[in-house]
């Protein structure tokens, strides 16, 4: 077991790669009553075209299958896994993102029975045509629920228009139509391909003894047999940096229009501290352009173009990256123009200097320290970075190494006019 | 959990020294009886206090200072509990020891004192531009409830059930009252808040209790006050009963059902009712989730909440509107089953374990420690997490049966799409 000390933030991380390829990380946090354990596979909604384990040909599976599979993992021949966690007083959950599916629990008691339950239920698939059919009703309602959320529709509408073919444009849950095609065989095929331990990571954080926990997981894994790990062949369409659709809109029953500007960005190419630096440079640049202390924010807020719903988002994974900026706005066209003008202004003459960087650096260092109060943040972010070849605990090092020229570099793709799209959710036209 | 110090009459300080977090958390809470007018004034006041101070007289200046101080969080908030409205002024800063070269704690205390005692004024009142902008922001927040159909439906349910009570008054105020505000009125509300409200100051983190108490005493000198208490409850008619359906342009049906119960927060039966609600619909192992979602595949979510201060239990489910009748029946059946005493040992022990876990888990954040302690601290005998968990232990299936007998359905509210109504089958 490897012991990694991060003295700047007073944390010690324990790590081991098990013989079956499973990565295990443990971070004890003193003073905490709960332990949060997540078991994550590097498999998300975008992984819809791949070579199934043991086969030679590429297949394309129905949209929404990773999320469907996540739901179905909880149902077993002898009942519902939530019930079993409930007996142990643990709250269990799961989520599917573009690139990951995570299963997790948090508990203040019965840590080992809960850990065993987590490892075992994720490693014992049970799908029948009957249970798959039944789930379609539940997920259908989940999709309908999202259909009625204007913020989600606006955000996703933006991403959809940025990409021509890349599967990041497809809603994580799929559609009622696409999930209707899912069969138990599909689920097994995806499961066997992507849920091999060598494609997965366990993170345990909180009230946990690292030696004991590592021994427990090791023993649990040794008792199971797995196929030999194989490199997973996933296929993604290559596409230009130009946004696929420049403008889109949707009518919904909202009190005020919602507008989002999307910017398609080059995918993360580097790993390690360099990769982190690159990502942080994007985040800081977006803050400087649109954050609460920016010229844009001050003016737009005073002019009533934005309100408390204003947000900026930056998403980057291997294979794709984008930023989405938006707000509820009574004047969506004016707001869009102001966002575009701000990008134009910044691209003409770089308006920021050392002082701006230093201030944002300090802010981010503080943010990171505060985030380390949250066991959920640590486990989820650590896993995300690990799957992208980075280490969450290099954050302070990367922040300290950032220079103004790193910011200048990321401004170029951020201000590329061709890479933009605008999406508006409008209230119904009067008289309808 | 917290060490209590009385700073003056009506002003108390609660400090919890812990090494658990990398930050120090501060919360100053002002409490007054809840009215729609008062909530509206204070919602705008909270926003004005968050915008700027005398020392940092613009939003950007204040935000830049916060960034420089390692991203210290500073925000205000409003909320309600029972018949009271709360305005809180909050900050969270990095523990000085992790940064070394700065005195962030002292700076943060100064900022809080500035925010509360030295606001950004012009000619003795809040600056008109700041006032106007923040009034607008709060108005927009209030109106945006319409866009979130689940929250909207819940608010409609409460308004229909308790049209005049604190149950349906929103802590962020009401449109008509917000519209009528002036800088002078909000200034007056500010003066009353500082001079008359009951005040509670919370600190959580690696602090020296004596030193922090001295610093806070020096930074804030509040005058003694006799806090207002809730007037004796005037006899209030309850609102609508039966069924109400409303339509908007949307796809999913939002089914919200309201139940009333005489068992409220702080009563003898309160812990039993917490368990009864947990068995009914508080968790993924509960009857509602297992039957409405898992067995019938009718919903993605189906859950109940116990609004213990108001003696209400509400159920919400996102369903196909055509199945509303069936879902309502199914939800009723779950309660019937409980009234008949059909509660398994498993359900009982799972729910006890889940409630205990939920409580202990919530205490793993500084905000959670403040929230939970603040809620329970005035109960007779004080509050410790383990002490409270012990109250759930002896509860039996018979107790749950009795509690289920004290839950009465009052109103079924359905918000659904217009198209469905046109095609609705007979």
Contacts between the chains, C-beta under 8 A, distances in Angstrom:
chain1	res1	chain2	res2	distance
A	8	B	98	7.8
A	9	B	22	7.3
A	9	B	98	7.1
A	10	B	22	7.6
A	10	B	98	7.3
A	29	B	20	7.8
A	30	B	19	7.0
A	30	B	20	7.3
A	31	B	18	6.1
A	31	B	19	5.9
A	31	B	20	3.1
A	31	B	21	7.8
A	32	B	20	6.6
A	32	B	364	5.2
A	33	B	360	4.6
A	33	B	361	7.0
A	33	B	363	6.5
A	33	B	364	5.8
A	34	B	357	7.8
A	34	B	360	6.6
A	34	B	361	4.8
A	34	B	364	5.2
A	80	B	285	7.8
A	80	B	290	7.4
A	80	B	294	6.3
A	82	B	284	4.0
A	82	B	285	5.6
A	82	B	289	7.8
A	83	B	285	5.0
A	83	B	290	8.0
A	83	B	346	7.8
A	83	B	350	7.3
A	86	B	283	6.4
A	86	B	284	7.0
A	86	B	285	3.6
A	86	B	350	3.9
A	86	B	351	7.9
A	86	B	353	7.1
A	86	B	354	5.9
A	87	B	346	6.7
A	87	B	349	7.0
A	87	B	350	5.4
A	87	B	353	7.1
A	88	B	353	6.8
A	89	B	350	7.6
A	89	B	352	7.9
A	89	B	353	2.9
A	89	B	354	5.8
A	89	B	356	6.1
A	89	B	357	4.4
A	90	B	357	6.5
A	91	B	283	7.7
A	91	B	354	6.8
A	91	B	357	6.4
A	91	B	358	7.2
A	91	B	361	7.5
A	92	B	284	7.6
A	106	B	357	7.8
A	106	B	361	6.0
A	107	B	357	6.2
A	108	B	356	7.3
A	108	B	357	5.1
A	108	B	360	4.0
A	108	B	361	6.0
A	109	B	353	7.2
A	109	B	356	7.5
A	109	B	357	6.8
A	134	B	297	5.2
A	135	B	297	7.3
A	136	B	297	7.7
A	137	B	297	3.3
A	137	B	298	6.9
A	138	B	293	6.0
A	138	B	294	7.9
A	138	B	297	5.1
A	138	B	299	7.3
A	138	B	300	5.6
A	139	B	300	7.3
A	141	B	252	6.9
A	141	B	298	7.4
A	141	B	299	5.4
A	141	B	300	4.2
A	141	B	318	5.8
A	141	B	319	6.7
A	141	B	320	7.2
A	142	B	300	3.9
A	144	B	251	4.9
A	144	B	252	4.4
A	144	B	318	7.3
A	144	B	320	7.7
A	145	B	252	5.5
A	145	B	300	5.7
A	145	B	301	7.6
A	145	B	318	4.8
A	147	B	251	5.0
A	147	B	252	7.3
A	148	B	149	5.4
A	148	B	250	4.8
A	148	B	251	5.4
A	148	B	252	5.2
A	149	B	148	7.7
A	150	B	147	5.3
A	151	B	147	7.7
A	206	B	364	7.5
A	252	B	249	7.0
A	253	B	146	7.9
A	253	B	248	5.1
A	253	B	249	3.7
A	253	B	250	6.1
A	254	B	146	7.3
A	254	B	147	4.7
A	255	B	143	4.8
A	255	B	144	6.0
A	255	B	146	4.4
A	255	B	147	5.7
A	256	B	140	7.0
A	256	B	143	7.1
A	256	B	144	7.0
A	256	B	147	7.7
A	292	B	59	7.3
A	292	B	60	7.7
A	292	B	63	4.6
A	293	B	60	5.2
A	293	B	63	4.5
A	293	B	64	4.9
A	293	B	67	6.3
A	297	B	60	7.8
A	298	B	58	7.7
A	298	B	59	6.6
A	298	B	60	4.9
A	301	B	59	7.2
A	301	B	133	7.2
A	302	B	129	7.7
A	302	B	133	6.5
A	304	B	133	7.5
A	304	B	136	6.5
A	307	B	136	7.8
A	307	B	137	5.7
A	307	B	140	4.7
A	307	B	141	7.5
A	308	B	137	5.9
A	308	B	140	7.3
A	308	B	141	6.0
A	309	B	144	7.0
A	328	B	140	7.0
A	328	B	144	6.5
A	328	B	147	7.9
A	359	B	64	6.7
A	359	B	67	4.8
A	359	B	68	5.4
A	360	B	67	6.7
A	362	B	67	6.6
A	362	B	68	6.0
A	362	B	69	7.6
A	362	B	70	5.1
A	362	B	71	6.9
A	363	B	66	7.8
A	363	B	67	4.1
A	363	B	68	7.8
A	363	B	70	6.9
A	363	B	71	3.8
A	364	B	71	7.0
A	365	B	70	5.9
A	365	B	71	7.5
A	365	B	94	8.0
A	365	B	99	7.8
A	366	B	69	7.6
A	366	B	70	3.1
A	366	B	71	3.3
A	366	B	72	6.8
A	366	B	93	7.7
A	366	B	94	4.8
A	366	B	99	8.0
A	367	B	71	4.8
A	369	B	22	4.7
A	369	B	23	6.9
A	369	B	70	7.4
A	369	B	94	4.9
A	369	B	95	7.7
A	369	B	98	5.6
A	370	B	22	6.6
A	370	B	23	5.1
A	370	B	71	7.3
A	370	B	73	7.3
A	370	B	92	6.6
A	370	B	94	6.7
A	372	B	22	5.5
A	373	B	20	7.9
A	373	B	21	4.8
A	373	B	22	5.8
A	373	B	23	6.2
A	373	B	365	6.8
A	373	B	366	7.3
A	374	B	365	7.3
A	375	B	364	7.2
A	428	B	249	6.4
